[in-house]
Amino acid sequence: MKVLVFGATGKTGQFLVKQSLQQGHMVTAVVRTPSKLTIHHDNLKVVQADIFSADSLAEHFNEQDVVMSCLGFQISIFSQVTQYTESMKAIVASMRLAKVKRIIAMTSWYTQTESAQSASWMVRWLLIPMIRTLLNNMYEMENYLTEECMDLDWTTVRPPELQNAPETDKEMLTYGGYFVPDQDGNPIPNAVTRGDVARFMLSQLNEDTWVKKSVAMVTV
């Protein structure tokens, strides 16, 4: 497939690019700073563009089969985060122009922050307050896809805490909610490697279970 990747210079995005190439895909990485992407491959094309501008992005969407996004933005405690929705609106506009239908984007567990009520004390009182502005904008982005992008085959992938490590052979568990629950309904307290997030995202290229849906995932 021809895969257009956003966030390719990030920690998860680099695993996504590497695994895409290993699986034989033709990858175009849209980046803000090309020098930050140190991966070199005959099937990798690196292009520079403004991720918030459909005019800047549009030319790179032609003949692509799928868009995959691991975009991440800085925590902002005292001001609102808007980059997730702003970048997604530019991406969606470019997809429509180029008639690209499929997009798989990474968000997080607990994008609806009230869903963390059964999480651990540390998650509820330390982690969520620290990243609340990011989660809120991820939630807004998910709602934008749900409410305004039914013409597209979108999936948002919600992982828990991320470890900067390659993919494993662990079993994947999924759930159509804001976290993956254990048998008692509480969040499974596992972290997941960034490589496994990339592995799961790529597994969705040939799956339609989670099309037009958000899915929480974890490994066990």
Residue pairs with C-beta under 8 A, 6 or more apart in sequence:
1 25
1 26
1 65
1 66
1 205
2 25
2 26
2 28
2 63
2 64
2 65
2 66
3 20
3 25
3 26
3 27
3 28
3 64
3 65
3 66
3 67
3 68
4 28
4 30
4 60
4 61
4 64
4 66
4 67
4 68
4 100
5 13
5 16
5 17
5 20
5 27
5 28
5 29
5 30
5 68
5 69
5 70
6 13
6 30
6 51
6 67
6 68
6 69
6 70
6 71
6 87
6 91
7 13
7 16
7 69
7 70
7 71
7 72
7 106
8 14
8 16
8 17
8 29
8 30
8 31
8 37
8 46
8 70
9 29
9 31
9 32
9 33
9 36
9 37
10 70
10 71
10 72
11 162
11 164
11 194
12 70
12 72
12 106
12 162
12 194
12 197
12 198
13 29
13 70
13 71
14 37
14 39
15 166
15 167
15 194
15 195
15 197
15 198
16 68
16 70
16 198
16 201
16 202
17 27
17 29
17 37
17 39
17 44
18 39
18 198
19 167
19 195
19 198
19 199
19 202
20 27
20 68
20 202
21 27
21 39
21 41
21 43
21 44
23 202
24 43
25 43
26 43
26 45
27 41
27 43
27 44
27 45
28 44
28 45
28 46
28 47
28 60
28 64
29 37
29 44
29 45
29 46
29 47
30 47
30 48
30 49
30 51
30 57
30 60
31 37
31 46
31 47
31 48
31 49
32 48
32 49
32 50
32 51
33 48
34 46
34 47
34 48
37 46
47 60
49 56
49 57
49 60
50 56
50 57
51 57
51 71
51 87
51 90
51 91
52 83
52 86
52 87
52 90
53 90
54 89
54 90
54 93
54 94
54 97
56 90
57 90
57 91
57 94
58 93
58 94
58 97
58 98
60 94
61 67
61 94
61 95
61 97
61 98
61 100
62 98
63 98
64 98
64 100
65 100
65 102
66 100
66 102
66 103
66 104
66 205
67 91
67 95
67 100
67 102
67 103
67 104
68 103
68 104
68 105
68 201
69 87
69 88
69 91
69 103
69 104
69 105
69 106
70 106
70 197
70 198
70 201
71 83
71 84
71 87
71 105
71 106
73 81
73 83
73 84
73 134
73 137
75 130
75 131
75 133
75 134
76 133
76 134
77 130
77 133
79 133
80 133
80 136
80 137
81 133
81 134
81 136
81 137
82 137
83 137
84 107
84 134
84 137
84 138
84 140
84 141
85 137
85 140
85 141
85 144
88 105
88 141
88 144
88 145
89 144
91 103
92 103
92 145
92 149
92 152
94 100
95 101
95 103
95 152
96 151
96 152
101 151
101 152
101 153
102 152
102 153
102 154
102 205
103 152
103 153
103 154
103 155
104 154
104 155
104 156
104 157
104 201
104 204
104 205
105 141
105 145
105 154
105 155
105 156
105 157
106 156
106 157
106 159
106 197
106 201
107 138
107 141
107 142
107 156
107 157
107 158
107 214
108 131
108 134
108 135
108 138
108 158
108 159
108 160
109 115
109 116
109 158
109 159
109 160
109 178
109 179
109 180
109 187
109 216
110 116
110 119
110 123
110 128
110 135
110 178
110 179
111 135
111 136
111 138
111 139
111 142
111 158
111 178
111 214
112 139
112 178
113 128
113 132
113 135
113 136
113 139
115 177
115 178
115 179
116 123
116 124
116 128
116 178
116 179
116 187
117 124
118 185
118 186
118 187
119 128
119 179
119 186
119 187
120 187
120 189
123 187
128 135
141 156
142 156
142 214
145 152
145 154
145 156
146 212
146 214
150 212
153 208
153 211
153 212
154 211
154 212
155 204
155 210
155 211
155 212
155 213
155 214
155 215
156 213
156 214
156 215
157 197
157 200
157 201
157 204
157 214
157 215
157 217
158 178
158 179
158 214
158 215
158 216
158 217
159 192
159 197
159 200
159 216
159 217
159 218
160 179
160 180
160 187
160 188
160 190
160 191
160 192
160 216
160 218
161 191
161 192
162 191
162 192
162 193
162 194
162 197
163 191
163 192
163 193
163 194
164 193
164 194
165 193
165 194
165 195
166 193
166 195
167 193
167 195
167 196
167 198
167 199
168 193
168 195
168 196
168 219
170 196
170 219
170 220
171 219
171 220
172 196
172 199
172 200
172 203
172 217
172 218
172 219
173 180
173 188
173 217
173 218
173 219
173 220
174 180
174 210
174 215
174 216
174 217
175 181
175 215
175 216
175 217
176 210
176 213
176 214
176 215
176 216
177 216
178 216
179 187
179 188
179 216
180 187
180 188
180 216
180 217
180 218
181 187
181 188
182 188
188 218
188 220
190 218
190 219
190 220
192 217
192 218
192 219
193 219
196 219
197 217
200 217
204 210
